[in-house]
Amino acid sequence: MNKKAHRVKDLAAILDMGESTIWKLASDKNSDFPRPIKITSRLTVWKEEDIQAWLDTQNAKEKSCK
């Protein structure tokens, strides 16, 4: 994974969730999911470091619940 940003299709594969779920999380104001960056009217990406930080937070939450 040498990319610095991911499109929704790539992100869906990385996170093992559907594209619509990603869009729902991204649009939910109460969600801590990273906000996307709109490059053009048809191109939206998420920064890799934002996604990794979110994953780390999710993993920490899982461990604290056990």
Secondary structure by P-SEA (a helix, b strand, c coil): cccccccaaaaaaaacccaaaaaaaaaccccccbbbbbccccbbbbbaaaaaaaaaaaaaaaaaac
